[in-house]
Amino acid sequence: MIKFDVKIEKLKNSEIEIDGSIPFEELEKHRKEAVKKVGSEVKIDGFREGHIPENILIKNVGEMAIINEMAEITLSYVYPDILIINKIDAITSPQITITKLAKDNPLEFKIKLSVMPEIKLPDYKKIAQKEMTKKPEGTDVTDEELNQTIEQIQKAQKHIKRDGAEVSEKDLEKDLPEVNDEFVKQLGDFKDVEDFKSKLKESIKHEKEHKNKEKKRIEIINGIIKETKIELPEILIDAELRKMIAEMNDNISRMGLNFEKYLEQIKKTEDDLKKEWRADAENRVNGQLILNKIAQEEKILPGEKETKKNVDLLMSQYKNAKRENVEIYVGMMLSNEAVFKMLESNK
C-alpha cells in the first residue's frame, strides 16, 4: 500500500475536506507508468507513438510533465485507500487539487467531497405506533358518492367523437346515457346494473382504503423526519429537484403540451419551480434516507426472486431502460414497502 498522511475536516452540509501528503519516493514507483502514459499522448517525428525513449520525451515535454503524471497516477491509487481506511461513504466524485508538487519533495493535495450524512434516528417504532393508533378516515361508501362516480362514468362515455366532432362540455351536462343492463355490460364484465353498482362500490371502498394507507404512511415518515437529525448534502437536494422537474416535464408531454411553452404560460422558470419545491425536495430526500437507514438497522433486504420478477416486468415495459438502474429502483421500492409494513405491524 502507498504511504500517505491525511487530515480530515468536516464542513457544512455533509461535506468534508481532506488535506494529505505523499512521500516523493511513492510517486517514483509509478514513473514507468507515467512515462508510458505521457509518451502515448505525444507525437515526435522519427518515433512511433508510445515508443519514445524517456530522455527524448523529457527533452520535448519536460521533467515536470512526467512528475505531474506520476502524481495523478499515485492519487488515483491513494484515493480509494483513503475512503476505505477512514470509512468515508462518498456520494460525489472528489474535487482533487494538488497544492504542492516538486521533484524530491512530498506531494501535497486537498480533496473535497460530499459524504452520506450521519443519521441519528429517534425511536421510530414508537412514533409509528402513535400514528397507527390514530383513527383513520371512514371507508364506507355513501349513495351520494356512488351516484357521483356513476355520473362521471356516464359523462366519460358520452365524451366521444360523433361524426368527427367532439362532444362539448355543455352537452355533457344533459342527455346522459341511461344506466341500464345494456349500458353497464358495455363497460366491463357486469351481469346487470346491481352487479355493476356492487362492484363499483367495492372499488371506491378499496380506493379509500388505499388513500388512508398512503396518508398514514406519510404521517409516519413525517413524524420520524421531525425527530431525526440529518444534515443534507446540497447535491442530493439538487438531484431530487432535477427529478421533480423531469417528472413534471414528462407529465406535461403526455398531455401533448410543450414544457417550455407551459412555463411561459404560467410565467415561471425552472429555477422558480426549484425554489418553490425545495422544501418538498428536502422532505423527499430526508424520507428516503431515513427509510434506507431503518432498513439497514432492521437488516431488511428484498428477496432475490421478488426483485428479479419485478425487474423483468419493468424491463419488458421499458425496453430501453438500463437494467442496473431498474434493479436499484426496484430494490428501493421493495425495501421501502418492507420497512413500512414493519412499522405498521410494529414488530
Rosetta blueprint (number, residue, H / E / L):
1 M L
2 I L
3 K L
4 F L
5 D E
6 V E
7 K E
8 I E
9 E E
10 K E
11 L L
12 K L
13 N L
14 S L
15 E E
16 I E
17 E E
18 I E
19 D E
20 G E
21 S E
22 I E
23 P L
24 F H
25 E H
26 E H
27 L H
28 E H
29 K L
30 H L
31 R H
32 K H
33 E H
34 A H
35 V H
36 K H
37 K H
38 V H
39 G H
40 S H
41 E L
42 V L
43 K L
44 I L
45 D L
46 G L
47 F L
48 R L
49 E L
50 G L
51 H L
52 I L
53 P L
54 E H
55 N H
56 I H
57 L H
58 I H
59 K H
60 N H
61 V H
62 G L
63 E H
64 M H
65 A H
66 I H
67 I H
68 N H
69 E H
70 M H
71 A H
72 E H
73 I H
74 T H
75 L H
76 S H
77 Y H
78 V H
79 Y H
80 P H
81 D H
82 I H
83 L H
84 I H
85 I H
86 N L
87 K L
88 I L
89 D L
90 A E
91 I L
92 T L
93 S L
94 P L
95 Q E
96 I E
97 T E
98 I E
99 T E
100 K E
101 L L
102 A L
103 K L
104 D L
105 N L
106 P L
107 L E
108 E E
109 F E
110 K E
111 I E
112 K E
113 L E
114 S E
115 V E
116 M L
117 P L
118 E L
119 I L
120 K E
121 L L
122 P L
123 D L
124 Y H
125 K H
126 K H
127 I H
128 A H
129 Q H
130 K H
131 E H
132 M H
133 T L
134 K L
135 K L
136 P L
137 E L
138 G L
139 T L
140 D L
141 V L
142 T L
143 D H
144 E H
145 E H
146 L H
147 N H
148 Q H
149 T H
150 I H
151 E H
152 Q H
153 I H
154 Q H
155 K H
156 A H
157 Q H
158 K H
159 H L
160 I L
161 K E
162 R E
163 D L
164 G L
165 A E
166 E E
167 V L
168 S L
169 E H
170 K H
171 D H
172 L H
173 E L
174 K L
175 D L
176 L L
177 P L
178 E L
179 V L
180 N L
181 D H
182 E H
183 F H
184 V H
185 K H
186 Q H
187 L H
188 G L
189 D L
190 F L
191 K L
192 D L
193 V H
194 E H
195 D H
196 F H
197 K H
198 S H
199 K H
200 L H
201 K H
202 E H
203 S H
204 I H
205 K H
206 H H
207 E H
208 K H
209 E H
210 H H
211 K H
212 N H
213 K H
214 E H
215 K H
216 K H
217 R H
218 I H
219 E H
220 I H
221 I H
222 N H
223 G H
224 I H
225 I H
226 K H
227 E L
228 T L
229 K E
230 I L
231 E L
232 L L
233 P L
234 E H
235 I H
236 L H
237 I H
238 D H
239 A H
240 E H
241 L H
242 R H
243 K H
244 M H
245 I H
246 A H
247 E H
248 M H
249 N H
250 D H
251 N H
252 I H
253 S H
254 R H
255 M L
256 G L
257 L L
258 N L
259 F H
260 E H
261 K H
262 Y H
263 L H
264 E H
265 Q H
266 I L
267 K L
268 K L
269 T L
270 E H
271 D H
272 D H
273 L H
274 K H
275 K H
276 E H
277 W H
278 R H
279 A H
280 D H
281 A H
282 E H
283 N H
284 R H
285 V H
286 N H
287 G H
288 Q H
289 L H
290 I H
291 L H
292 N H
293 K H
294 I H
295 A H
296 Q H
297 E H
298 E L
299 K L
300 I L
301 L L
302 P L
303 G L
304 E H
305 K H
306 E H
307 T H
308 K H
309 K H
310 N H
311 V H
312 D H
313 L H
314 L H
315 M H
316 S H
317 Q H
318 Y L
319 K L
320 N L
321 A L
322 K L
323 R H
324 E H
325 N H
326 V H
327 E H
328 I H
329 Y H
330 V H
331 G H
332 M H
333 M H
334 L H
335 S H
336 N H
337 E H
338 A H
339 V H
340 F H
341 K H
342 M H
343 L H
344 E H
345 S H
346 N L
347 K L
